[in-house]
Amino acid sequence: MSPLESSRVKKGATRDLSRLLRPRSIAVVGGGYWCQQVVRQSRAMGFAGDIARVHPKADVVEGIRAVAHVRDLSHVPDAVFLGINRHSTTEVVAELAAMGAGGAVCFASGFAEADAEDPASADLQADLVAAAGDMPILGPNCYGFVNAVDGALLWPDQQGCSRVDRGVAILTQSSNIAINLTMQRRALPIAYTVTCGNMAQTSQAEIAMALLDDPRVTALGLHVEGFGDTHQWHALAIKAFEKSVPIIVLKIGVSDQAQQATVSHTASLAGSDAGACAFLRYLGIARVQDLPTFLETLKLLHCHGVLPGSRLASISCSGGEASLVADMAAEHAVSFPALNDAQRITLSDVLGPMVSLSNPLDYHTHIWGDAHKMAAAWLPMAAPHIDLVMIILDYPHTDATAWDCATQAAIAVHQRSGRPVAVVATLPELLPTDVATCLMAAGVTPLHGLREALGAVEAAAGCSAAQDAPPLRAGSSGKTEMLSEAEAKQSLARFGIPVPRGLVVKRADLEGAATALDAPLVLKAMGLAHKSEAGALRLNVQAETLATAARDMPGDRFLVEEMVTGTVAELLIGVTRDAAHGFVLTLAAGGVLTELWGDQRSLLIPASRVDVADALAGLRAYPLLCGYRGAAPACLPAVIDAVMGLQDYVMDNADHVHEVEINPLMCTPDAAIAADALITRLIPQFPAGERHGPD
């Protein structure tokens, strides 16, 4: 049996990216600059395996003569870079799959991303996936990857990585952003840089899971445009937590959920980016908002792993810097705990009576130049209750020799205390690369930029375990219909949500219709989503005045209900179907405060009672629920019961629920009652000519 035959992939085998991402042999198919770069860069980074070339012209690059066809290769390659046109790419992928190759990078463009210009391009992408079968491919329209731990670069352009023993992995959907990130000069050791391209076959989450299989990867940084299969991302989060490899995400783009939803307040609150935020919180993955913070967070995670909290000690030789960091921290979820007695005693002995002791600490400059004294003065700040010691140092670009003492003192504090320590430059350019590299080698995190450093701390402390169960899948939306308020309340009441007693009455029957209800009453015209704006709501009505109250109201059918009294606070609770992330559960200040305050928290379904309680506690309206300034508190267990009942309704009706909202949920000292409710559901779509139900 030939080597090619013995390496064939069995049909139905599980896709394995290990040979592609960690190859022992590389083949480059194509010619020109792009393909030559793959050969030259792998050689330059010391790739120890075999490199082969395939090109009709038998030229020589880096001493390697090309063969005319992939079938002429002397062995089956682990990783193949395809620098050829899109039609040839599909043909060669089929050959490689039949050979049993480990995988391929498809550099060519003109596939699904060009569908607007060339309708045939989407079909060509489907053909490419079919040709690959079980063999993994990256792309198409993809730059490939840099493996800097093995020196394998299936990468056709410039890149700034250096060979490392271990480091972070960066995975992005943008090849240009990937190039820029490799060019960082911040001493971040990058083990892998991988681009996804079109993700025709292999998703970003799947690639990330493969990177987790390399124990040399210390953290994952993902630049994400869209998530795709939410269950696959959940599996990634579970695997990463089990392997103690933290993940951070820079998520760009916003969903079009807000534009799709036209009826409920919930939709506008949960639109835009709320679904992505809720999804990442559900996965326990920290989110950053910009590329500099992305890099600084990865450095912090590489050096120290996930921080147990965000309690900081700040050390500087300037009161201006101490004030600056204190002010900037107000924008982030970090804190500066006050000095305890033990810290004060030790600091007083070292610094003397002329230094005002506080956190942030301005230690003045009279100990400057003596690394031993500087370390002794800084060491008390590295107390067990501090999650990270920040030593603020800006190195002059003219002559930084006199700052060597500070570098050595920072390293000594980390080594003697065993606590996480970072040196932070207020300006990114004032932390030289050689100093940053020295600090990183000693386990001290060099952080470029004060704002970026605070954001990195917040993110590094925000990584946690994912929820045990995957999120509830939402699927796509379609045409919808809205239930009447009475029907919506009946539906929710079946899931334990209290609703007012009431009845539906025609205009002609209003007089004397509500004698069985207890006044005061609420009168609502039916068929309108926003009744207050339409003049379709009357409060504090008596049974005998219903007909009079309805005189100027629109419509012919009315809902008459007992009015909820004794309200402590009003909340909005609602759920929207978000095809990109799942079902988004929104908690917000309700009633007239919904738009006025913009006060909301979003979760992903399923959420636990603890999740709901924490979200409620994050609302600006939460003090009202707790009894503000001596007022009676709301019954919080009843509020949470109502939220959980709403969630149960959605989970039981996930196939067709589109939106559901209770606004307001009237929170009293004894109960939480749905005073208004709205449900829109998807209308089943049947194939043309198919009929259901009776004529």
N, C-alpha and C positions, 0 to 999 in steps of 0.2 A: 504494500500500500504506500502511495506517495505521501510526502509531508503535507501536501495540500489536501488530500483526501482524509487523512487522519485528523485534520484540524477543522473539519466541517462542523458547523453549528447544527445541532439537532433541532428539528422543527418544534416550536413550542417551548424552547428553553427560555429560562428567565434571563432578561437582558442584564448584562454585567458590564459596567463601565470601567472596571479596574484596569483592563489591558489598554484601553484607550487613554485614560488619564495618567496611568503610571506605566508607560510602555518600556519594554526592553528592546524594541526595534521600531523604527520609523520608516515609512515610505512617503516620498513626495511625488505626486503626480502632476505634471505640468512644467512649464518653463517660465522664463522671464524673472523679473526682479522679485516678485512676491514669493515664488517657490524657492529661489536662491536664498532668500532671507531665512526661510525655515531651516535650511541646511546649515547656513553659516552661524545662525544664532544658537542652534543646538550644539554645534561644535565649540563655539566660543564659551558656552556655559558648562562644557565638560561632560556632555552626554556620553555615557560609557557604552551604550548599545550600538547596534548596527543601524546605519542610515542608508537607504536605497533610494534611487531616483528612477522615475518612469517618464520618458519623453521620446517622441519619434526621432528626434535628433540626438544622436549618441554623443553629446558634448560632455564636458567634465566640469564639475563644480566642487571645490574643496577636495579634489582628488577622487570624486565619485563619478563614474561614468554611468550614464543613463541606459536603461533597457527600454525597448520599444513598447512593451505591453505589460500590464500587471501579471499576466500569466507567465511572463518570463522571469519573474522574481525568483530568487533562489530559496526563499522561505516565506512563510505566511507572516505578514507584518502585524504588529500589535496596534499601531496607530498610523493612520494615513491622512495626509493633507492633500485635498483635492483642489488644486488651483487651476481648474479648467472650466469651460463654459457650462451652462446649466444643463444642456441636453447631454453632453458627454458625462457630466457628473452622475446623472441617473444611470447611465449605462455602466460606468465603472463601479458604482456602488453595488449594482447587481452582481458584478463579477467578484468583488471583494467579499460580499456576503456568502456567495457560493464557495469561496476559498476558505472561509472561516476566519477572516481578519477580525481583529479586536474592536475596530471601530474607525470612523472617519470624521474629519472636519470638512464640511461642505462650504467652501469660501464663496462660491458663485452666488450672485444675486439674480433677480428676475423670477422669483418664485411667488409665493402668496403675497409678499409685501408689494408686488407690482400689479396686483389684480386690477386696480383702477385703470392702468394703462394697457394691460394685456390680459384679457379675460381668460386666456389659456394658461396663465401662470399658476393659478390655483390647482388646476388639474395636473400640472407638471409637478407641483409639490406633492400631491397625492401619489403620483407615480413614483416619486423619489422614496417616499415612506414605504410603499409596497416593495420597491426594489431592495430596500435595506432589510426587511424582515426583522429578525431578532438582533441583527447587528446594530449597535448603537451608533447614531450619528449626531453631531452637533451642527446646528444650523437648519437650513442653508442661510446664506447671507450672514456669515459668521466669521469672525477673525480667529476663532479657535482658542487655544489656551497656552499659558506659560506654566510649566511645572518647574519651579526653582529649587525644589528639594532633590530632584533627580536630573535636572538640567535638560529636560525634554521640552522643546518649544515648537509646537505646531502653530506658529505665529508669523504672519507675513509682513509685519511692519516693525517699526522701532518699538522698543519697550525699555523700561528703566529698572527691571528687576536684577537682583544679584543672587548668586547661589547662597542658600541658607540651609541650616540643618532642620529647622522647624519654624513655623510662622503661621500667619493668618491666611485664610482663603477668601478671595474676593470674586464674586459671581455677579455679572451684570448682563442686561439685555442690550447694552449700548457698547459697541466696540470702541468708539471714540472716548467715552468716559473711562473705559478700561485702560486705554493707553495713558490717559492723563493720570489715573491713579497709580499706575506703575512708575510714573515719573516723580512721585512724591520724594521729597528730600527731608523727611521727618523721622528717619531711623526706624520706620515700621518694617519688620521682616515679613515679606510676602512670600508664602509658600506656593500658592496657586493664584493665578488670575485666569478666569474662565469667562468666555462670552457665550451667550445662548443663541443669538440670531433669531430665526423665526420659530424655533422650538417646534419644528414640524413633527418630530417624533419624541424627543427627549425633553422633558419639562425642566424648568429651573429647580423645582423642588427635588426632582429625581437626581439631577446633577449634584445638588447640595448634599443629598443623602450619600451619594458615592464619595464625595469629598470627606465626609465624616468617617469613612472607613480607613482613612490614613491617620495613624496616631500622631503624626508630626504636625497636624493641623490644630492650632490652639484656639481659634475662633473663626466664625463665618461672618462675613459682611456681604449683604445682598442688596443690590440696587434693583428695585422691582418696579415694573410698569403695570403688571396685572398678575393676579394670583392663579387663576385657572382652577384646578381641582383642589377644593378646600380640604378634602380628606387627605390628599397627598401631603399638603402642607402640615396638617395636623400630625401625620406620621413622621414627618421631618422633625417637628418640634419635640415629639416624644423621644425620638432617637438621639437628638442632640442633647437633651437633658440627661438621658441615661449615660451618655458618654462624657458628660461634663464639658461640652463644647458650646459656649454661648453663641447666640445668633443676634445680630442687629440688622435692621432693615432701613434703607432709605427708599421710601415709597413715593413715587411721583404720580401725577395725574389724579383726577377725581372722577368718581362715577357719574353717570348721567341720571342717577336715581331721582335727584331733585326735579329734573325736567320731566321725568316720566310720571311722577306723582302729582296729581292736580287737586286732590280733595282735602287731605288731612293736614293738620299742623305737624303731625309726626313726620310726615314725608319731608317737609322743608327742614325740620330740625335734624333728621337723620340722613339727609341728602349729602351730596358732595363727598367729603372724606370720612364721615363718621363711621361708615361700614368698615373701611380699612383699619381705622383706629381700634374699633371694637374687635375686629378679627385678630389683629396683632396682640391685643391684650389677652384674648382668649388663648392664644398660642404661647403666651409668656415671653414674647419676643419684643425687645426694646426697639423703639423707632427713633431715628434722628432725622433732621430736616435739611442738612446740607453736607456737602462732601468734606469740608475740613473737620467737622464734628464726627463724621463717619470715620475718618482716619484716626483721629485722636481717641475715639472710643475703642477702636480695634487695638490700639497700643495699650490702653489701660487694661483691656481684657487679656491681651497676650501676656502682660507682666503679672497681673494680680488675679485674673479670673473675675467672676461676678463679685461685685462688692456686696457685703451683707446689708448695707444701708448707705445713706448719703450724708452722714455726719462728718463734717470736715474740720480740720485744724489748719488755719492759714498762718504762714510765717513770712514776714517781709521786714525790710529795714527801713520802711517808709510808711508814715501815717497815711499818706496819699494812697498808696497801694492797698493798705488795710481797709480804708474807707471804700475804695473802688471795688474790691472783691465783695465786700459786704453788701454794697448797693446792687451789684450785678447779680448776686445770688438770689435776690428777690424775684428774679425772672425764672428761676429754676427750683425744682423740688429738692433743695439741699438746705442744710442747717449748719450753724456754728455753735455747738454746745458751749455753755459757759465753763470756765476753768473750775476744776474741783480743788479741794484744799491741798491735796498732795501735789498737784501741778503748781499751784501758787507758791508753796513752800520751796519747791525745787527751783522754780524759775527765779524767785526772789534771791535765793542763795547765789545763783549764777549771774544774774543781770544787775543786782543791786537795787537800791531804793529809787533810782532816777527813772526807771522804766515803768510805765503804766501797764499792768498785766491784764490782758484780755484775750479773747479769741474772736476775730483775727488779732494776731500779735505783731506789734511793731517793736522789734528787739533793738532798735537803734543800730549804730555802726561802731560802737567802741570795742566790740569783740571781732570786728572784721579783720581778716588776714590771718587769724589763728584758727585753723581747721578744728583743732581739738576743742577749743572753747565754743566755737560755733556749734559743733555737734552736741556738746553738753547743754547749750542753751536751747537747742531745738528738740532734743530728745524727750523732754517732759510732754511736748505736744503730741507725741506718738503714743498716747494712752490707749488702753484696751478698748475704751468706748468710742474711739475715733476710727472711722472707716477708711479715711485717706488723709494723709498729711500733705498739704500743698505748700511747697517752698517756692515763693515767687522770686524769680531771678531773671533779669534781662542782661545778656552778655553783650558788651559793646563790640561792634564789628571792627573797631580800630585796633585795640589791644586788650584782649580778654585774659591776659596772664594773671592778673590779680584776682580773677574770679575762680581760679583753680581750687582755692581753699574752700569755696562754697560748694563746688562740685564734689570734692572729697567729703565734706561735712554731710551733704545730703546722702551720699552712699553709706557713710558710717551710721547715720540715723536708721536707715533701713536695715543694715546688717545687725546692729545692736538691739533694735526693738523687734525685728521680725514683722513690723507693720507695713502696710502699703504706703509708699512714699512716691510723690511726683514732684518734679521740678517744673514750674510753670512760667513761661515767658508771657508778659502782658501783650507783647507784640510778637507775632509768629516768626518774623525774620530775626529776632534777637535771641534765638536759641540755635547756635551753630550746629551743623550736621555732625561734626566730630565729637562735640560735647554730648549731643543727643545719643550718638552711638555708644559712647562710653557709659552714659547713665543706663541705657537699655541693657547693655551687657552685664551691668551690676544689679539688675532687677529694679531699678528706679525708673519710673515712667517719665519720659520727657514730653511735656504737653505744650504745643505751640499755640498760644493765644488764650487769653483769660476766659473769654466767652465760650470758646470751644472746649476748654477744660471743664468748665462748669456743666456744659451740656453733656460731655463725656461721662462725668461722674453720675449725672442723673440717669443716663442710659445704662451705664454699667451696673447701677443699683436697681434697674428696672427689669432685669432679666429674671424670669421665674419659670416654674413648671407649667406646662400646658394643662388645660382641662382634660380630665380622663377620657371623656367621650368626644368624638369628632363633632364639629358643629352641624346643625341641621341644614341639609342642602336646600336651596331655594329654587334653583332652576330659573328659566326665563319667564318673563311676563307675557301677557297678551291682552285681549279685550276683557274688560271688567264690567261688573254690574254692582250696584250699591244696594245693600239691604236697607229697609226702613229702620228707623231708630228702634221701634218696638221689636222688630225681628232681631236686630243686633243684640238688644238687651236680653231677649229670650235665649238667644244662643249662648251668651256669656253667662247667664244665670245658671245654665246647666253645668257650668264648670266652677260653681261655688262663688261667683262674684255677686255680691248683693246689689240689687237694683231697686228703685222706688216702686211702690205699688202704683199701678196705673191702668188705663184702658184707652183704646182707640175709638174715637167718636166722630161721626159726620157732623158737619156744621148744623144741619137741621135738627140734630138730636142732642145738642149741647145742653140745652136747658133741662136741668134735673138729672143729667146723666151721671154725675159724679157724687151722688149722695152717700155712696158707700165708702168714699175716700175721706181721709182726715185732712182738713184745711190747716194751713194754707196750701194752695195748689199751684202747680206750674202748668201753663198752657203753651203748647208748641204746635205750629203748623208743620205738617209732615211733608217729606220730599225735598227738604233743603239741608245742605251740609252745614252751612254757617248761618244759623238762625238769627243771631243778634244783629248782624249786618243787614239782614233782609226784613227786619221788623216782624219776625215770626216767633217771638218769644215774649211771654208775659209771666211775671213772678208775683207771688203773694195774692193770688186770685182766690175768691171764695166760690163755692159750688154754684150759688145763685147768680153770680155775675159772669159766668163763663161765656155766655152768648154775647154779652156786651163787650167783654174783653177781646173777643175774636172778631169784632165788627170790621176793624181795619187791617186784619191779618190776611195774608194770601192763602189760597188753597181751600179745599173743601173737607179735608180730613185732618183731625187733630189728635195729638197725644196729650192726655191729661194725667198728671202724676202728683203724688204727694211730694211736697217740697221738703228737701233735706234741711234741717236746722241744726244749730249748734256746731257749725263747721269751724274747725281750727285752721285748716289750710286746704288749698285746692291743688291737685296734681294732675298732670297729664301722664298717662301711660299708654304706649302704643307700640306697634310692631309693623315694620315694612319689609316687603320681600325685596332683597337685594341680590340679584343674580350673581354678582361678583363675589359676595362674601357670605351670604346666608340670610337668615332672618334677623334683622336689627331691632332690638328691644330698646326703646327710648323712655327714659324717665325725665320729667321736666316740671318746672313750675307750671301750674295749670290756670284755667280760666283766662282772665284778661291779662295775666302776667306772662303768658306763654311768649308772645312776640315782644313784650316790653322788656323782659329780663333776658331772653335768650339763654335761659338757665337749664341746661340739660346734660344728661349722662347717657351714653349708649353702651349696650352690652350685646353679645351675640347669644342666640338661643342654641343649646340650653344653658341657662344661667342658674346658679344655686341660690338658695336663700341668703347665704353669706354675701355672694356677689351683689344681690339686689340691695341688701342692707348697706354695703359699702358704697354703692352708687347713690343711694338716697343721702347718705352722710356727706357726699361730695357736692350736693346741691346748695346753692345760695339760700334756697327756701327751707333748708333743713332745720334751722333754729325755730321756724314757725311750727314744724312738726313736734319739736321737743318742748314747746311751751315757752314762747318768747316773752320775756319781761313779766313773768308771773302768770301768763295765760295758761289754760289747761293744755296739756300735751295731747297730741293725736295718739290713737292706738296703733303703734308701729307694727305689731304683729298682724293686725287686720290689713294694713296697707300692703305688707309683704304678701299676705295671703291673696290679695286681689291681683298683684303682679304675677304671682305664680299661677293663679287661675287663668289669667290672660295667656300666659305662656303655654299652659296645658291646652287651651283652645287652639292655639296656633299649631302646636305639635300634632294634635289630633286631626287638624284640617290642612296640613301642610301642602297637600296637592293642589288646593284651589284657593287658599287665602292669599289675598294681595296686600291689603292693609287692614289693620284693626286699631281702633283708638278709643280710649276712654278719656274724655276731657269735658268737664272736670271729674276727677275722682274726689268726692267730698270726704275729707278726712275729719272725723269727729273723735272725741275722747273714747268712744265705744265701738266705732265701726269705720269702714271705708266703703262708700257707696258710689256706684257708677251713675252719676246724674245725667250723663249724655254718652252715647256710644255710636260708633260708626264702623261699619264693616264693608269693605269692597272685596269681591272675590272674582276669580278668573272664570270666564265663560268657557265651558268645554268646547273645543274645536273638533268637529267631526270631518272625516274625509268627504270630499265632494260626492254627492249621490247617496251617502249613507244616512239613514234615518233612524232616529231613536224615539221611543215612546209612542203613544197612541196618535192617531191622525187628529 
